[in-house]
Amino acid sequence: MLRARIDLHILITTGTVTSAKLLAERLPPRSFHQFVPVDRARWVQRFLDHWEPNMAVWIESEFWPNLIAQTTARNIPTVLANGRISRKSAANWRMLPGFISDIVGAFRLCLTQTEEEAERFRALGADPVKCVGNLKFSAAALPADEADLAALADQVGTRPHWLAASTHPGDEELVAEAHGILKEKFPGLLTIIVPRHPSRGQQVAKEVAAHGLQVSRRAIGEPISATDDIHIADTLGELGLFYRLSQIAFIGGSMAQHGGHNPLEAAQLDCAILHGPDMANFATVAQRLGEADARTVIQDVPTLAHAVAGLLDDEQRRRSVSDAAAKVAQSNAAVVDSVIEELKPFLDALPAGNSDARA
């Protein structure tokens, strides 16, 4: 959008400290971050009075009723990009037909990830709706510091190793138990855990150590030693570093309740992908990975240990799975171009001038 309009300035809102910290490092010029206002009418009004946006783009499923209603009331063009709604959520919303139709009907355009989701939005009252694909396919590979990567690779050496990424409570227990099974067959095995929330690093280390495993933590400057069983990578914004270091990645948050995390990030960085049965947040991506034989679904500790062992034992199989995942990740990389094409009429209608265009 910034390339399309050189006079455009973009305000990006999020609701978490973690995302704010990452955006502080990665925002392009002419864009800036603020926390989204709590969705109370008075605070939303002050927010809009202050920023006076000329256009508003919502991402995925963040439907804040007051913010949507007041933005629409000011005749500010609103678009939903990368729209996502599960079958369960759509069924729940249908219990409030007037309410949800007002919300989704406020968008002048809804761009969805899948045709199924497009149909759900239409049934709830959105119009017009178009399916253009999942924007996450267009994301650049996660960044990594080359010097840090070289240092970590030197610490790991030739040890067999694997990664558990974006883990939640319960995932670490699963991973620790799987490590205990695996190290009997793979002496010197190293398991790396990247908690979804780095602030949990100390607690994760305590839980893992309770299994009789030796643990180190990146957040407190501990290197990976030759005797470490588990290394906790409890730092912010370094997942790309550990995907590059590892060739096997279990995607956390996928066992129950959390809906999984983005497997494309691992696919872009040469990882063979494992995940649990709950990938509701990335259902289409997971389906395409499955159709390409580019992932393994695990159910419990034994199936996780078995899957990791198979990939550690068979480099040809690991390479085949990771290559297939990379092809899936590359197959829809142009989705962002389709989204921008749909947004072009809205961008063209923004006021001209060095300081007037705001989104």
N, C-alpha and C positions, 0 to 999 in steps of 0.2 A: 504493500500500500504506500509506503514511504517512497519507493522508487517510482510508483505511478504518479504521485503528486509531490513535487519537490517543495511545495509550500505547506504540506500537511504536517500537523503535530498530533501525536497520538498519546492519550492517557490510557495506561493499562492498569486495571484494578484486579487485586486478588484478595483472598481472605486469610492467608496464612503468613506467618513470619518466615517460614522456609522459602516460599516462593518470592517473597520480597527480597530476601538476601540474594537469591539466585539472579533475579532481575537486575539488582543493583550492579551485578558483574557483567551482564550480558545484553542490556538494552542498547539498541542502535541509537544514533543521533536522532534528535527531534522526537524522542519518545521518553516517557517518564512514568513512574509508578506511584499509585496511591492505594491505600486499603479501600475496599468497597464499603460504602456506608451500611451500618446496620439498617435493616429494611423497615424503618419507621418513617412515617410520612414527613415529619418535621425535619428529620436529619437528611432524608433524600432530597427534600426541597432545597435545603442549604447547600448540599453537594452540587446540585444542578445549577443553582444560582451562581455558585462560585466558578464552575468550570465552563458552563455554557457550551456544551458540545453541539456540533453541527450534524453529527451522525453517531449512532451507537451500534456496536456489534456485540452480541452475546455469543458465548462459546459453550457448546455442548448442552448442559441441562441446568444451568444456573438461573432458574426462574424466580427472580425476586419481584413479587407482585407490585409493591409500591414503586420500586425503581422503574419497572416496565410501564406501569400506568402513568406515572408522572412524566416520564420521557415521551411517551406517546401523546399525552395531553399538551405538550409543548410543541407538537408537530415536528419532532426530531425523527428523521428516518431511522428505523430500527431493523436490524437483520439478525437472524439466528444462523450462525456458522457452525459446521461440524455437529449439527443437531443429533442428539442421541436420547432415546427413550426406550426402556426395556418393556417387554410385554407386561410384566408385573406392574411397573409404574403407570403404564397406560391404562391398565385395568383400574388401578386406584384412582387415577385422575377422572375416569369416567363416572365415578361416584359423585363428582362435583362438576357436572357438565357446564353450567353457566360460568363458574369461576375459571375453569381451565380454558374455555373457549375465548374468554376475554383476554387471557394471558397470551396464548399462542396466536390468537387472531390479531394481536397488536403488531406482530412482526410483519413488515412489508414483504419479506421474503424469508423462507426457511430452507436452508441447505442442509441436507441430512447425509449421514454416513452410508446408509443402506436403503434399499427400496422398501424393506419391511418397516423401517422406522419412518420413512416418508408416508407410508400408508397410515401409520399410527398417528402422526401429526395431522394428517388430513381428517382422520376420523374425530380428532379432538377439536377441530375447527380452524386449523391453520390453512392459509391460502394466500399466495401460491407456495407450493412446496416442490423442491427439486432435489434429487439424489445426485451428488457429485463425488461421493467417496469420502474416505477418512483422511483428514488433514495430517494425521500422524504419519502417514506414509511419506509425506513430503518433508518431514523434519530432518535437519542435518544430523549427522552422527554426534553423539554426546562428546564434548571436548575432553582433552586430557593433557596434562603437562608431560612433555617428552622426558624431561630429566627425572621426574618422579617415577614414570613408568620404567625407565632404565634401572633406577635404584631398586624398585620393587622386584623386577625381573632378576636382578642380581641376588637379592635376598632369597627368592624362591628357588633359584637354580634349576636343577633337573627334577625336583620333587614332583610327584603327581599332585594335582590340585584341581579344585573346582570352586564354584561361586554360588552362594545363595543371595540373591539380590532383592532389595526392597522388602525385607522381611517384617512381619508383624508378630505380636505376641502369639505364641503357639508354634510359629514357623521355626524358631530357633531350637525349640525342644525336638522337633522332628529332625532338623538338620544335625543336631548333636548326636541323636541316637543313630542316625544313618552313618555318621562319621565313625562311631564306635564299631559298626559292622564292617565298614569299608576298610578301616586301617588294618584289620586282620589279614586282608588280602593284598593291601597296598601299603607296605611299610613306608613310613615317612610322609604319609598323606597329609596334605594341608587343605583345610576348608576355610574359605573366606566368607564372612557374613557382612553384608552391607544393610544395616537396619534402615527401614523406610524413614524413621525419625531418629536422626543421630543422637538426640538427647537421651535415647534409651540405651546408649552404649554401655554404660556402667552396669545397668541391670542385666543386659544381655550377657555380658562377660561373667557376671555372678551366676546366672542360670546355667551357662555352658560349663563353667568350672565345676559346678556341682556334679557333673557327669565324670569327674576325674580327669578332665582334659586340661592341658596347658593352654593358656589364652594370652594374647597380646592385643593392645588397642592402639589404633592409629591416632585417635584424638589426643592421647596423652604422650605422643611421640615415641611409642614403643615400636621398634623395627620387628620384622618377622625373623624369629630366631630358628635355628635348625631343630629345636625341640618343641616348637609350638605345634599344637594340633589345630587350633582355631585362631584366626586373626580377625578381629572386629574392626571393620573399616567404618568407624562412626564419625565421619567428617561430611561436610556439606558439599554437594556438587561434584563429587569425584566418582560417581558410578561409571562414567565413561572410562576412567582409568582402570577400574577393576574388570570391566567387560573386556578391555584390550589385554589385560594380563591373563585372563582365564579363557578357556575354550569350551567350558561346559557351564551353563547357567540355569539354576532353578529360579523361577520367577515367584517371588513371595506374594502374600496376600491372595493366593489362588486356592487355598484349601477350603475356605468357607467364609462367608459374610462380607469379604472385602472386594470381591469382583475382579481380583487380579490387577497386575500393572502391565505397562506397555512392553510386549515382547519384541516389538520391532527394534527397540534400542539395542537389545542383545543380538538380533538378527543382523543388524548393520555392522556389527563389530566381530563377526566370525565366531559366534558362539552356537553350540548345539543347545537347543532350548528344551527345558523340562518345566512343566507347570502342573498344578493341581486341577481338580474338576471345575472350580469356580472361576471362570474368566468372563463373567457377565459384562464387565466394563469394556472388554475387547473381544466380544463374541465373534464378530466377523473376521477379525485378524486371526484369532485362534483357529477358526474354521478353515481359513485359507492355508494356514500353516499345516493343519492336519491333512488337508487334501493333497498337499505337496510332500507329505511324509517328512515334515520339517520340525516336528516337535514330538515329545513323549508326554503323555498324561500320566501322572502318578497319583496314587490313592492314599498311601500311607508310608510308614518307614520302610518296610521291606521293598515296596515297589520303587521308592526313591533310591535306596541303596543298590538295587538291581540295575536300575537305569544308568546311574552314574558309573557303576562298575563296567557295564557293557561299553560305555563310551570311552572310559579310560583304557580298557583292554583292546579296543578296535579303532585305531586311528582312521582307517578307511571309512568306517561307519560314521565316526564323528565328523569327518570332513564332508561326507555325503549329506548329512543332516544339516550342517551349518551352511553349506553351499545352497541347499534348497531353501533354507530360511532367508538367506541373502537375496535370492531371486524373488521371493515373495515381497520382501521389503522394497526392492527396486521396481516391482511391477506396476506400482501406482504412484510413483514419485511425482508425477505431474498434477496431482490433485490440487495443489495450491494454485496452479495456473488456472484450473477450472473455477476455483472459488473466486479468484481475482477477476476473472472474466464476468462472473455474475455480479460482483460488487462494482464493476466499472461504471454502470449508469449512476450509481449513488455517488461514487467519487467524482464523476464528471459534474455532478450537480452541486458540489460543495463550492462555497464562495472562493473566488480567486484572491490572491494576495499573500504576502509573506507572513501574516500573523492571524489571518481570518479563518483558515481551514482547521477544524479541530474534530477529532474523533475519540 
